[in-house]
């Protein structure tokens, strides 16, 4: 037999096939419906489990929306009262930028100012830097590049320019630096210009020009901006750093021919101008200086062109890595900022001078990008103008603030404790958004309400007269901005003071330089702002508080008798406040030398520790409040 085979089943009738298919469809649909119901009910259960409780609102109910509209429960800024006393105080200076229609770049960049005590009577005098009519113009009128006002101690000023030997200085002035370079106890003057710079020795209250003998004029075709006296090599004598902006001449400016649509020729950014190199003059102790910037590592060159990279507008001498040597932070316009770490070998003896450090041993290394200050928080170079530094948080961290161009928020670099590593925290500290539209030049940290925390001020003003014609959000004249330091009580430490609570600071000006001093010794820091082609604004601080304060005037060892570079730490309960003796701040400007501490409502000072420029320490206690104290280096008081 063959293999056993199954017989095929007979096919179902057509009506039977349809019936089977129908019931199968019904079953599948039922299963799908059940599954869908399970999913919907499950999601509803989950949603109801995690959902916020629903509020049932009836027609008679009122809904409280105040929680959506009010800010967090944080203190409001102390209302500031700054009164414009310029004319009443006797200040009649008006800045002349020499503009005549060609819109040459220097015409919109000047405006230096300095508070300093030129006659050693304990009152802060006031010096303004003027520009001039251009030398190539026919029928040109001579200018007066510096104007000095003497303070009578009550906040009244008298023009003494001629009486003190400063009359007749005809130059296109930009900025100023003050410092006792010859160690005689009288503060001297250095003036930066478009052209050769000028040095004046203070001979017991009368100024004598010593530019040529000192050797600090610089190149004839240079455009110098900010300058600083500081001790680069710790030999006691003040050295001199001079920032230069761009390679400039009238011919180059006309060839660049920057224009704005609808305006024509305009004041533009320095993008199309070649960068420059700074000067560093080492004080020889005999009234002369030696220029060492290149050999000291301060010349930064483009790797391809070999041209200078820097376009320096401001400088801050500060020890950023806590090694006892003064470093330099330089704000560069449209190119990366520089940080020069001081690596001078102070143990090396100069074979020619015999001094410690001398000229040969002076050495700096540029590390701005490596430590986080070369660029802003977005990794971009900014239109950097003014600069200042402070321990704003009353701890070891150091802040470097830089004012930037319009549509760039100000930079606020903060170190990580004592580490020399920084990051831009402008948004996190509260100044980022409010400063974005402003075009900022001078910046300052100072305590306007004496609460013990350093507040932050910006002097603003555009560079282009008719900017509003092409940018609706911009104005040529702009109000200053004041930020109150709330400290640890606020999520963001800085809170902008409303314009209606700033007094004269809210008046729109073409702001440039900024400086502070206590002009009447009432314990409150007063402010002066300069503007291009206009009068300055002297603002008396009349802010009302019940806060205590103390002021210190330091007298160091010769030759650095003003103790430039000293650091003072005041301990009051849990607060530790730090101040530095360094007049070079802001933009083209200098602030008063006396140190000032607001103490809030506390009348307690645990101790004051002075770290003198050479590293020596002195501890103070039991100082009376609400007055200034002159502190003499104890080693000097003890005698030989």
C-alpha positions as CSV (number, residue, x, y, z in Angstrom):
1,X,0.0,0.0,0.0
2,X,1.0,3.5,-0.6
3,X,1.3,6.1,2.0
4,X,-1.7,7.1,4.0
5,X,-3.1,10.5,2.8
6,X,-5.6,12.8,4.5
7,X,-8.6,13.7,2.5
8,X,-9.3,17.4,2.1
9,X,-12.2,18.9,4.0
10,X,-15.2,20.1,2.1
11,X,-15.4,23.9,1.7
12,X,-17.8,25.7,4.0
13,X,-20.9,27.3,2.4
14,X,-20.5,31.0,1.5
15,X,-23.1,32.1,4.1
16,X,-21.3,30.2,6.8
17,X,-18.0,31.9,6.0
18,X,-19.6,35.3,6.3
19,X,-21.1,34.4,9.7
20,X,-17.7,33.3,11.1
21,X,-16.0,36.4,9.8
22,X,-18.7,38.6,11.4
23,X,-18.4,37.1,14.9
24,X,-14.6,37.3,14.8
25,X,-14.8,41.0,14.0
26,X,-17.2,41.6,16.9
27,X,-14.9,39.8,19.3
28,X,-11.9,41.8,18.1
29,X,-13.8,45.1,18.4
30,X,-15.0,44.2,21.9
31,X,-11.4,43.5,23.0
32,X,-10.2,46.8,21.5
33,X,-12.9,48.7,23.3
34,X,-12.1,47.1,26.6
35,X,-8.4,47.9,26.2
36,X,-9.2,51.5,25.3
37,X,-11.3,51.9,28.4
38,X,-8.6,50.5,30.5
39,X,-6.0,52.9,29.1
40,X,-8.3,55.9,29.4
41,X,-9.2,55.0,33.0
42,X,-5.6,54.4,33.9
43,X,-4.4,57.7,32.5
44,X,-7.2,59.5,34.3
45,X,-6.2,57.8,37.6
46,X,-2.5,58.8,37.1
47,X,-3.4,62.3,36.2
48,X,-5.7,62.7,39.1
49,X,-3.1,61.3,41.5
50,X,-0.4,63.8,40.5
51,X,-2.5,66.8,39.6
52,X,-2.6,69.9,41.8
53,X,-5.9,70.3,43.7
54,X,-8.5,72.2,41.7
55,X,-9.9,75.4,43.0
56,X,-13.6,75.8,42.4
57,X,-14.4,79.5,41.8
58,X,-17.9,80.7,42.3
59,X,-19.3,83.9,41.1
60,X,-18.9,85.5,44.5
61,X,-15.3,84.4,44.9
62,X,-12.3,86.7,44.6
63,X,-9.0,85.3,43.2
64,X,-5.7,86.6,44.8
65,X,-3.2,87.2,42.0
66,X,-0.7,89.1,44.1
67,X,1.6,86.1,44.3
68,X,2.0,86.2,40.6
69,X,2.7,89.9,40.4
70,X,5.0,90.5,43.4
71,X,8.7,89.7,43.5
72,X,10.2,87.4,46.0
73,X,10.2,88.6,49.6
74,X,13.6,90.4,49.3
75,X,14.6,93.8,50.7
76,X,14.3,96.8,48.4
77,X,17.4,99.0,47.5
78,X,18.1,101.9,49.8
79,X,16.9,105.0,48.0
80,X,19.9,107.0,46.9
81,X,19.9,110.8,47.1
82,X,22.7,112.3,44.9
83,X,22.3,116.1,44.5
84,X,23.9,117.9,41.6
85,X,26.0,120.6,43.2
86,X,28.4,121.3,40.2
87,X,27.7,125.0,39.9
88,X,27.0,125.6,43.5
89,X,30.4,124.1,44.4
90,X,32.2,126.4,42.0
91,X,32.9,124.0,39.2
92,X,32.6,125.8,35.8
93,X,34.8,123.5,33.7
94,X,33.4,122.4,30.3
95,X,35.1,119.7,28.3
96,X,36.2,120.6,24.8
97,X,36.6,117.7,22.4
98,X,37.5,119.8,19.4
99,X,34.9,118.3,17.1
100,X,34.5,120.3,13.9
101,X,32.5,118.0,11.6
102,X,34.9,115.3,10.5
103,X,34.0,113.0,13.4
104,X,37.4,111.9,14.3
105,X,37.5,109.0,16.8
106,X,39.3,110.7,19.7
107,X,36.6,113.3,19.9
108,X,34.2,110.9,21.5
109,X,36.5,109.1,23.9
110,X,38.0,111.6,26.3
111,X,37.0,112.8,29.8
112,X,39.4,111.8,32.5
113,X,39.0,113.0,36.1
114,X,40.9,112.6,39.4
115,X,40.2,113.2,43.1
116,X,43.5,113.6,45.0
117,X,44.9,115.8,47.8
118,X,47.6,117.8,46.0
119,X,48.5,120.1,48.9
120,X,48.4,117.6,51.8
121,X,45.7,119.4,53.8
122,X,43.5,116.4,54.1
123,X,40.8,117.6,51.6
124,X,40.2,115.9,48.3
125,X,40.9,118.2,45.3
126,X,39.5,117.7,41.8
127,X,41.3,117.7,38.5
128,X,39.7,117.5,35.0
129,X,41.4,116.5,31.8
130,X,40.5,118.5,28.7
131,X,41.0,117.8,25.0
132,X,41.5,120.6,22.5
133,X,41.0,122.0,19.1
134,X,42.9,120.0,16.5
135,X,46.5,121.2,15.8
136,X,46.0,121.1,12.0
137,X,43.2,123.7,12.0
138,X,43.8,127.3,11.0
139,X,43.1,130.0,13.6
140,X,43.2,127.3,16.3
141,X,42.8,128.5,19.9
142,X,45.2,127.1,22.5
143,X,43.6,124.7,25.0
144,X,44.1,124.1,28.7
145,X,44.6,120.3,29.0
146,X,44.2,120.2,32.8
147,X,42.1,122.2,35.2
148,X,42.6,121.8,39.0
149,X,40.1,122.8,41.6
150,X,41.2,123.1,45.3
151,X,38.7,121.9,47.9
152,X,38.1,124.1,51.0
153,X,37.0,121.1,53.0
154,X,33.3,122.0,52.9
155,X,32.7,120.8,49.4
156,X,33.4,124.2,47.8
157,X,36.1,124.4,45.0
158,X,38.3,127.1,43.6
159,X,40.2,127.0,40.3
160,X,43.9,127.1,41.1
161,X,45.3,125.8,37.8
162,X,47.4,128.8,37.2
163,X,48.5,129.3,40.8
164,X,50.0,125.7,41.0
165,X,51.9,125.9,37.7
166,X,49.6,123.8,35.5
167,X,48.4,126.6,33.2
168,X,49.4,126.6,29.5
169,X,49.5,122.8,28.9
170,X,48.2,122.7,25.3
171,X,47.6,119.1,24.5
172,X,44.7,116.7,23.4
173,X,44.3,115.3,26.8
174,X,42.6,111.9,27.6
175,X,43.3,110.5,31.1
176,X,45.2,110.9,34.3
177,X,47.2,108.9,36.9
178,X,48.3,110.1,40.3
179,X,51.1,108.8,42.5
180,X,54.2,110.0,44.4
181,X,56.8,108.7,42.0
182,X,59.8,110.4,43.7
183,X,58.9,109.5,47.3
184,X,58.8,113.0,48.7
185,X,55.3,112.7,50.2
186,X,53.6,114.8,47.5
187,X,51.3,113.2,44.9
188,X,52.5,113.8,41.3
189,X,50.5,113.8,38.1
190,X,50.8,111.9,34.8
191,X,48.6,113.1,31.9
192,X,47.8,110.8,28.9
193,X,47.1,112.4,25.5
194,X,46.8,111.8,21.8
195,X,50.5,112.5,21.3
196,X,53.2,112.8,23.8
197,X,52.2,112.2,27.5
198,X,53.2,114.6,30.3
199,X,54.5,114.1,33.8
200,X,54.4,116.8,36.5
201,X,56.3,116.6,39.8
202,X,54.5,118.0,42.8
203,X,56.9,120.3,44.6
204,X,55.1,121.1,47.9
205,X,51.9,122.0,46.1
206,X,53.4,123.5,42.9
207,X,53.7,121.4,39.8
208,X,56.9,121.3,37.6
209,X,56.9,119.4,34.4
210,X,59.5,116.6,34.3
211,X,58.4,114.6,31.3
212,X,61.7,114.7,29.3
213,X,64.0,114.2,32.2
214,X,61.9,111.3,33.5
215,X,61.7,109.7,30.0
216,X,58.0,109.0,30.0
217,X,56.7,111.0,27.0
218,X,56.1,107.9,24.9
219,X,55.9,107.9,21.1
220,X,54.8,111.2,19.4
221,X,52.1,109.4,17.4
222,X,50.7,107.3,20.3
223,X,47.1,107.5,21.6
224,X,47.4,106.8,25.3
225,X,44.3,106.3,27.4
226,X,44.4,105.0,31.0
227,X,47.6,104.9,33.1
228,X,48.5,103.6,36.6
229,X,51.2,104.1,39.2
230,X,52.0,100.8,41.0
231,X,55.1,99.0,42.3
232,X,55.9,96.3,39.7
233,X,59.0,95.0,41.4
234,X,58.4,95.6,45.1
235,X,61.4,98.0,45.5
236,X,59.2,100.7,47.0
237,X,59.2,103.0,44.1
238,X,56.1,103.5,42.0
239,X,56.4,102.3,38.4
240,X,54.1,103.4,35.6
241,X,51.9,101.5,33.2
242,X,50.4,103.3,30.2
243,X,47.7,101.7,28.0
244,X,47.5,102.7,24.4
245,X,44.4,102.4,22.3
246,X,44.8,102.1,18.5
247,X,47.2,103.2,15.8
248,X,45.5,106.4,14.8
249,X,45.9,109.5,12.7
250,X,43.5,111.8,10.9
251,X,44.5,110.3,7.6
252,X,43.8,106.7,8.9
253,X,40.5,107.8,10.4
254,X,39.3,109.3,7.1
255,X,40.4,106.2,5.2
256,X,38.5,103.9,7.5
257,X,35.5,106.2,6.8
258,X,33.0,104.5,9.2
259,X,29.4,105.4,8.2
260,X,25.9,104.8,9.5
261,X,23.0,104.5,7.1
262,X,20.9,107.7,7.3
263,X,23.7,109.6,9.1
264,X,26.8,109.4,6.9
265,X,30.2,109.6,8.5
266,X,30.1,108.6,12.1
267,X,32.2,107.7,15.2
268,X,32.7,104.0,14.8
269,X,34.2,101.1,16.7
270,X,38.0,100.5,16.6
271,X,37.6,97.3,14.6
272,X,39.3,98.6,11.5
273,X,42.2,100.3,13.4
274,X,45.4,98.4,14.1
275,X,46.1,97.4,17.7
276,X,48.9,98.8,19.8
277,X,51.4,97.9,22.6
278,X,51.5,99.4,26.1
279,X,54.4,101.0,27.9
280,X,55.8,100.0,31.3
281,X,58.2,102.4,32.9
282,X,60.3,101.1,35.7
283,X,61.2,103.7,38.3
284,X,65.0,104.0,38.9
285,X,64.6,105.9,42.1
286,X,66.5,108.9,40.8
287,X,63.6,110.7,39.0
288,X,64.0,108.7,35.8
289,X,62.3,105.7,34.3
290,X,63.3,102.9,31.9
291,X,60.7,101.5,29.5
292,X,60.6,97.7,29.5
293,X,57.2,96.6,28.2
294,X,58.4,94.3,25.5
295,X,61.1,92.5,27.5
296,X,58.7,92.3,30.5
297,X,56.3,90.3,28.4
298,X,53.6,92.9,27.9
299,X,53.7,93.1,24.1
300,X,51.1,90.7,22.7
301,X,51.4,90.3,18.9
302,X,49.0,88.8,16.3
303,X,50.6,85.5,15.3
304,X,50.1,86.2,11.6
305,X,50.6,89.9,11.1
306,X,52.9,90.6,14.0
307,X,50.8,93.7,14.8
308,X,49.7,94.6,18.3
309,X,46.6,92.8,19.6
310,X,45.7,95.2,22.4
311,X,43.3,98.2,22.2
312,X,43.6,99.2,25.8
313,X,41.2,101.7,27.4
314,X,41.4,100.9,31.1
315,X,43.7,99.1,33.5
316,X,43.3,97.7,37.0
317,X,46.4,96.9,39.1
318,X,45.4,94.2,41.5
319,X,47.0,91.0,43.0
320,X,44.5,88.5,41.6
321,X,46.4,85.3,42.7
322,X,47.3,86.5,46.2
323,X,51.1,86.1,45.8
324,X,52.0,89.6,47.0
325,X,52.8,90.9,43.5
326,X,50.7,93.4,41.6
327,X,49.1,92.0,38.5
328,X,47.5,94.0,35.7
329,X,44.0,93.5,34.2
330,X,43.5,95.5,30.9
331,X,40.1,96.2,29.3
332,X,40.6,96.0,25.5
333,X,38.0,97.4,23.1
334,X,36.7,94.7,20.6
335,X,39.5,92.3,21.3
336,X,40.2,90.0,24.1
337,X,41.0,91.4,27.6
338,X,44.5,90.9,29.0
339,X,45.5,89.7,32.4
340,X,49.2,90.1,33.0
341,X,50.3,87.9,35.9
342,X,53.3,89.4,37.7
343,X,56.2,86.9,37.8
344,X,58.9,89.3,38.7
345,X,61.7,87.7,40.6
346,X,62.0,90.1,43.6
347,X,65.1,88.3,44.8
348,X,67.1,89.1,41.7
349,X,69.4,92.1,41.9
350,X,69.8,94.4,39.0
351,X,73.5,94.6,38.1
352,X,73.1,98.3,37.2
353,X,70.8,99.7,39.9
354,X,71.5,97.1,42.6
355,X,67.8,97.3,43.5
356,X,65.7,94.2,44.2
357,X,63.7,93.3,41.0
358,X,65.2,96.2,39.2
359,X,64.6,96.3,35.4
360,X,66.0,92.9,34.4
361,X,63.9,90.9,36.8
362,X,60.5,92.4,35.8
363,X,58.4,89.8,34.0
364,X,54.7,89.3,33.3
365,X,52.8,86.5,31.6
366,X,49.5,87.2,29.8
367,X,46.9,84.6,30.9
368,X,43.5,86.4,30.4
369,X,41.9,83.6,28.3
370,X,43.3,80.8,30.4
371,X,41.8,82.1,33.6
372,X,38.5,83.1,32.2
373,X,38.7,86.9,31.7
374,X,39.7,87.2,28.0
375,X,36.1,87.0,26.7
376,X,32.6,87.4,28.0
377,X,30.1,84.7,29.1
378,X,29.4,83.9,25.5
379,X,33.0,83.5,24.5
380,X,33.0,86.9,22.7
381,X,35.3,89.9,22.8
382,X,33.4,92.9,23.9
383,X,33.7,96.7,23.4
384,X,35.3,97.0,26.8
385,X,35.7,100.5,28.3
386,X,36.1,101.0,32.0
387,X,37.2,98.6,34.8
388,X,37.1,98.2,38.6
389,X,37.6,95.4,41.1
390,X,36.3,94.6,44.6
391,X,35.6,91.9,47.1
392,X,31.9,92.7,46.7
393,X,30.7,89.6,48.6
394,X,32.8,90.3,51.8
395,X,34.7,87.1,51.3
396,X,37.8,85.9,49.5
397,X,36.3,86.0,46.0
398,X,37.3,88.9,43.8
399,X,35.1,90.6,41.2
400,X,36.4,92.4,38.1
401,X,33.7,94.5,36.5
402,X,34.1,95.8,32.9
403,X,31.7,98.3,31.2
404,X,30.9,97.3,27.6
405,X,29.4,98.7,24.4
406,X,25.7,99.1,23.7
407,X,23.8,95.8,23.3
408,X,26.5,94.1,25.3
409,X,25.8,93.5,29.0
410,X,28.5,94.6,31.3
411,X,31.0,91.8,32.3
412,X,31.3,90.7,35.9
413,X,34.1,88.2,36.4
414,X,34.2,86.5,39.7
415,X,37.0,84.3,41.1
416,X,36.5,81.0,42.8
417,X,37.7,81.9,46.3
418,X,41.4,82.7,46.3
419,X,42.0,80.8,43.0
420,X,42.9,82.9,40.1
421,X,40.2,81.4,37.9
422,X,37.2,83.5,36.9
423,X,33.9,83.2,35.1
424,X,31.5,85.9,33.9
425,X,28.5,86.0,36.3
426,X,26.9,89.2,35.0
427,X,23.4,87.6,34.8
428,X,23.8,85.6,38.0
429,X,24.7,88.7,40.1
430,X,21.8,90.7,38.7
431,X,23.5,93.3,36.4
432,X,23.4,91.5,33.1
433,X,19.9,92.3,31.8
434,X,19.7,95.9,33.0
435,X,23.1,96.8,31.5
436,X,22.5,95.3,28.1
437,X,21.2,98.5,26.3
438,X,23.6,100.9,28.0
439,X,26.9,102.0,26.5
440,X,29.1,102.0,29.6
441,X,32.4,103.8,30.2
442,X,33.3,104.4,33.8
443,X,32.5,101.7,36.4
444,X,32.9,101.9,40.2
445,X,32.4,99.8,43.3
446,X,31.6,101.9,46.4
447,X,29.2,101.8,49.4
448,X,26.7,104.6,48.8
449,X,24.5,103.7,51.8
450,X,27.2,102.7,54.4
451,X,25.7,99.3,54.9
452,X,29.1,97.5,54.6
453,X,28.5,96.1,51.2
454,X,30.1,97.6,48.0
455,X,27.5,98.8,45.5
456,X,28.1,99.2,41.8
457,X,27.8,102.3,39.6
458,X,28.0,102.8,35.8
459,X,28.6,106.0,33.8
460,X,26.8,105.7,30.5
461,X,26.6,107.6,27.2
462,X,26.8,106.7,23.5
463,X,29.6,107.6,21.2
464,X,27.4,108.7,18.2
465,X,25.5,111.9,18.5
466,X,22.6,110.8,16.2
467,X,22.4,107.1,17.2
468,X,18.7,107.4,17.8
469,X,18.1,108.0,14.2
470,X,19.3,104.5,13.3
471,X,18.6,102.6,16.6
472,X,15.4,103.5,18.2
473,X,16.4,101.8,21.5
474,X,19.5,104.0,21.9
475,X,20.1,107.5,23.1
476,X,23.3,109.7,23.0
477,X,22.7,110.9,26.5
478,X,22.0,108.2,29.0
479,X,21.4,108.1,32.8
480,X,23.9,106.4,35.1
481,X,23.0,103.1,36.6
482,X,23.3,102.3,40.3
483,X,23.0,98.8,41.7
484,X,22.5,98.2,45.4
485,X,24.3,95.3,46.9
486,X,21.7,93.2,48.8
487,X,24.3,90.7,49.9
488,X,23.4,87.2,51.0
489,X,19.8,88.1,51.7
490,X,19.0,88.1,48.0
491,X,19.1,85.4,45.4
492,X,21.0,87.9,43.1
493,X,23.2,90.2,45.1
494,X,22.8,93.3,42.9
495,X,19.4,95.1,42.5
496,X,19.1,98.2,40.3
497,X,18.1,101.3,42.1
498,X,15.1,102.9,40.3
499,X,15.8,106.1,38.4
500,X,13.3,108.0,40.5
501,X,15.4,107.1,43.6
502,X,18.9,108.1,42.3
503,X,18.7,111.9,42.4
504,X,21.1,113.6,40.0
505,X,22.5,110.2,38.8
506,X,19.4,109.8,36.7
507,X,20.1,112.8,34.6
508,X,21.0,111.7,31.1
509,X,24.5,112.7,30.1
510,X,27.2,111.6,27.7
511,X,29.0,109.8,30.5
512,X,32.7,108.9,30.4
513,X,35.0,109.2,33.4
514,X,33.8,108.5,37.0
515,X,35.4,108.9,40.4
516,X,34.5,109.1,44.1
517,X,35.6,110.9,47.2
518,X,34.2,112.2,50.5
519,X,34.5,115.9,49.6
520,X,33.2,117.2,52.9
521,X,34.2,114.4,55.2
522,X,30.7,113.5,56.3
523,X,31.4,109.8,55.7
524,X,29.4,109.5,52.5
525,X,31.1,108.9,49.2
526,X,30.4,111.7,46.7
527,X,30.7,111.1,42.9
528,X,31.8,113.0,39.9
529,X,31.0,112.0,36.3
530,X,32.5,113.6,33.2
531,X,31.0,113.9,29.8
532,X,32.2,114.6,26.2
533,X,31.9,118.2,25.1
534,X,30.0,119.2,28.2
535,X,30.3,120.0,31.9
536,X,31.0,117.4,34.5
537,X,28.4,116.5,37.1
538,X,29.5,116.7,40.8
539,X,27.1,114.8,42.9
540,X,26.9,115.1,46.7
541,X,25.7,112.0,48.4
542,X,22.8,112.9,50.7
543,X,21.5,109.4,51.2
544,X,19.8,109.2,54.6
545,X,20.7,106.2,56.8
546,X,21.5,105.5,60.4
547,X,24.6,103.5,59.4
548,X,28.0,103.8,61.0
549,X,31.3,104.2,59.1
550,X,35.1,104.6,59.5
551,X,37.8,106.0,57.2
552,X,41.5,105.3,57.0
553,X,44.4,107.3,55.6
554,X,47.5,105.2,55.3
555,X,51.0,106.5,55.6
556,X,53.5,103.9,54.4
557,X,57.3,103.6,54.4
558,X,59.2,105.8,52.0
559,X,59.3,105.9,49.1
560,X,55.8,104.6,48.8
561,X,54.4,107.0,51.4
562,X,50.8,106.8,50.2
563,X,50.9,103.0,50.6
564,X,49.6,102.3,47.0
565,X,49.0,98.6,46.8
566,X,48.2,98.1,50.5
567,X,45.2,95.9,51.5
568,X,43.1,96.4,54.5
569,X,40.7,93.9,56.0
570,X,38.1,94.9,58.6
571,X,36.4,92.2,60.7
572,X,33.0,93.0,62.2
573,X,31.1,90.0,63.6
574,X,30.5,87.6,60.7
575,X,31.4,90.2,58.1
576,X,34.9,90.5,56.6
577,X,35.4,93.6,54.4
578,X,38.4,94.2,52.2
579,X,39.6,97.4,50.6
580,X,42.7,98.2,48.5
581,X,44.7,101.4,48.3
582,X,44.6,101.9,44.5
583,X,43.5,105.1,43.0
584,X,43.4,103.8,39.4
585,X,39.9,102.8,38.6
586,X,37.0,103.4,36.3
587,X,37.8,104.9,32.9
588,X,40.7,107.4,32.4
589,X,40.2,108.3,36.1
590,X,41.5,108.1,39.7
591,X,39.6,107.9,43.0
592,X,40.5,109.3,46.4
593,X,43.2,107.4,48.4
594,X,41.5,107.3,51.8
595,X,39.8,103.9,52.4
596,X,36.2,103.9,53.5
597,X,34.2,101.2,55.3
598,X,30.4,101.4,55.9
599,X,29.5,99.4,59.0
600,X,25.7,99.4,58.8
601,X,24.0,99.6,62.2
602,X,26.8,97.7,63.9
603,X,29.2,99.6,66.2
604,X,31.5,96.6,66.5
605,X,34.9,96.3,64.9
606,X,36.7,93.2,66.0
607,X,40.0,94.1,64.3
608,X,41.5,95.8,61.3
609,X,44.4,94.1,59.6
610,X,46.6,96.2,57.3
611,X,48.8,94.4,54.8
612,X,51.4,97.0,53.7
613,X,52.7,96.9,50.1
614,X,55.9,95.1,51.1
615,X,53.9,92.3,52.9
616,X,54.3,93.6,56.4
617,X,51.2,93.4,58.6
618,X,49.7,95.7,61.3
619,X,46.7,95.0,63.5
620,X,44.4,97.7,64.8
621,X,41.5,97.9,67.2
622,X,39.6,100.3,69.3
623,X,39.3,103.0,66.7
624,X,36.5,105.6,67.1
625,X,33.7,105.4,64.5
626,X,32.3,108.0,62.1
627,X,35.6,109.7,61.6
628,X,38.9,109.4,59.6
629,X,42.1,108.0,61.1
630,X,45.6,108.5,59.9
631,X,47.5,105.2,60.3
632,X,51.2,105.3,60.1
633,X,53.2,102.1,59.3
634,X,54.3,101.0,62.8
635,X,57.8,100.3,61.5
636,X,58.1,103.9,60.5
637,X,56.7,105.2,63.8
638,X,59.2,103.0,65.7
639,X,62.1,104.6,64.0
640,X,65.5,103.0,63.3
